[in-house]
Amino acid sequence: MNPEGDASPAAGDIALECRGVGHGFGAKTVLFDVNLKLRRGQFLSMVGPSGCGKSTLLRAIVGTHPPRAGELRLFSTETGDQGKVIDGPGRDRGIVYQQYSLFPFLTARQNVAIGPMLDQTSLAFRCLRRLRWRRLRRDQWRAAGDMLEKVKLGDAMDLYPHEMSGGMRQRVALAQAMIMKPEIILLDEPFGALDEATREDLQHMLLNLYEENQKAVRQGLRPPYTLIIVTHELNEAIYVGDRLVGLSQLWDWRKEGHAEAPGATVVYDKPTPVFDSKAARNFERFTAQREEIRRVVFEPDPPCDRHQHVVYWRECRTRPNAPQTDPDPHPLA
Amino acid sequence: MIRRPIKSSTAAFLGALSVLLMLGGYTFLAHRQYQRNPDDTTIPRWSQLHKGLQSAIEVNRRSGDRWLVIDAVASGQRLFLGLAGGVAASLLLGLAMGCFAPIEGFLHPPLSLLAKVPPTAALAVFFVLVGTGNNMYVAMIAFGVLPTMTLTVNLAVKEFPDELLYKAYTLGASHMEVVWTIIFRQVLPRFIDAVRLSIGPAMVYLIAAEMVVGDVGFGYRIRLQSKLLNMSVVYPYLAILAAFGFGMDSLLRLLQRKLCPWYEPRR
């Protein structure tokens, strides 16, 4: 049961909810009682020790690996306040992987346009209604081109993935996910294989997307991007997200009466400062939080109570401009 | 240096040199044989080869046929029909096996067994099942290439990364679209490679079968002329077979480059 339940925001504000999610492989339990409510427009960073089930949780959200226990609910304008239980992959969730992020047989533009193609037309339509399909494809290619311009790849539209650098590939993968306008975009260690400069460049791109969210909210519109990023890099996690969740198997499970380790769960959930993409990066600002995360999530000695640092909603409620009404609880740096 | 690439002009020069050496070696052997025995037909000189080829092209006085034409039509028809059947069936079966585990579970054991049976050894079985005539050759070639090609396609499909599969579903693809629009396009170059590799064995099966039971075709003619030691006919036939195989292979490589321009640099 979510100890923060009473501090939850209004239902319409929620994009995704994990209710008591548990998962495992064979006899091994990986995830235990994961409870999480993700606000629309939120950029949530997820960190945790190796093997704690971060990617497993993402796969459960994608729908390819349904949880063994609990449920995942996705909320959209169509599903209303009840949301829909995730029971398989669907076009309302986008995913960007570290590897195999693009279809190798398609150019950058084709990779971005394939989503609208698969979503808006069927195989039969494309085979039998050639003329209408060609007209529609022209529009889709234009939209894909615009999306590539947005991620600053306007001059790489006709390149195949093997002709692009790692950073370019990840930009295309992000454009591929964004063009579908999914309810939530999941990034599974997307910048893990990139060099520092490219990584920084892409982090700025995510901050730009976050600023688009803020702008949309200021105009009374729905924030366009809700995002979960799994990363093993703490600085990155704090820098690009406005909330940080730590998953860990190293918590005080004996205190709850378990005879053996029941798996990883949420042991850390707090807001993080929001950065301006144009301002210089200053990691000194979050040294204290980084150390706290290290102490609670990675090297707890002794293991902590799992609810002790799960205080995101409580902190938001006690702050002025709480997220229930204002999705940006932290002023820009 | 190991695996150090060479310029394309150097590669072309080396290729041409090896062919010239081969032709030069043959010319030398033929000349030496002629000096030993001017009536010898086992290693004919170029002029004898020319006469042999002419006799195959011209209308034969006894049969009233042009050997080369009727043999090429018969063997070509058998080969193309057999390959087409085997290729189409193996693509469908390989895709189905790679995508759906129950189909793989059902088909993998028999295909693995059949892949080890030389189709020429089972010629009598095809004779019993589909009768004589073209059907027998077509069935033998189709079933000869099918098991290996199906297993190759199956392996290529299984190597398709799960991540791309999941991604396709998040982009709104149906199961059918995942198979045809995503997986098929990714395995297409590997499939074309498999077809290229199967041309050689298919020709071996056909020539061997025609040598045993044929009354027309390249295999039949080569066997007949070999018995008569008419190597001036046999060698041109072998050269035509080699040129045909090389041409087919080049065409498929061209097709692969055209359909899968993204694949070339990965080799």
Chai-1 contact restraints between the chains, C-beta under 6 A:
chainA,res_idxA,chainB,res_idxB,connection_type,confidence,min_distance_angstrom,max_distance_angstrom,comment,restraint_id
A,V62,B,Y166,contact,1.0,0.0,6.0,A-B,restraint_1
A,T64,B,Y166,contact,1.0,0.0,6.0,A-B,restraint_2
A,P89,B,Y166,contact,1.0,0.0,6.0,A-B,restraint_3
A,P89,B,Y169,contact,1.0,0.0,6.0,A-B,restraint_4
A,P89,B,T170,contact,1.0,0.0,6.0,A-B,restraint_5
A,R91,B,G172,contact,1.0,0.0,6.0,A-B,restraint_6
A,R93,B,T170,contact,1.0,0.0,6.0,A-B,restraint_7
A,G94,B,T170,contact,1.0,0.0,6.0,A-B,restraint_8
A,I95,B,K167,contact,1.0,0.0,6.0,A-B,restraint_9
A,I95,B,T170,contact,1.0,0.0,6.0,A-B,restraint_10
A,Y97,B,E163,contact,1.0,0.0,6.0,A-B,restraint_11
A,Y100,B,P161,contact,1.0,0.0,6.0,A-B,restraint_12
A,Y100,B,E163,contact,1.0,0.0,6.0,A-B,restraint_13
A,Y100,B,L164,contact,1.0,0.0,6.0,A-B,restraint_14
A,P104,B,W262,contact,1.0,0.0,6.0,A-B,restraint_15
A,F105,B,R185,contact,1.0,0.0,6.0,A-B,restraint_16
A,F105,B,Q186,contact,1.0,0.0,6.0,A-B,restraint_17
A,F105,B,W262,contact,1.0,0.0,6.0,A-B,restraint_18
A,G115,B,L171,contact,1.0,0.0,6.0,A-B,restraint_19
A,L118,B,L171,contact,1.0,0.0,6.0,A-B,restraint_20
A,L118,B,G172,contact,1.0,0.0,6.0,A-B,restraint_21
A,L118,B,A173,contact,1.0,0.0,6.0,A-B,restraint_22
A,L118,B,E177,contact,1.0,0.0,6.0,A-B,restraint_23
A,D119,B,G172,contact,1.0,0.0,6.0,A-B,restraint_24
A,L123,B,M176,contact,1.0,0.0,6.0,A-B,restraint_25
A,L123,B,E177,contact,1.0,0.0,6.0,A-B,restraint_26
A,Y160,B,W262,contact,1.0,0.0,6.0,A-B,restraint_27
A,H162,B,P265,contact,1.0,0.0,6.0,A-B,restraint_28
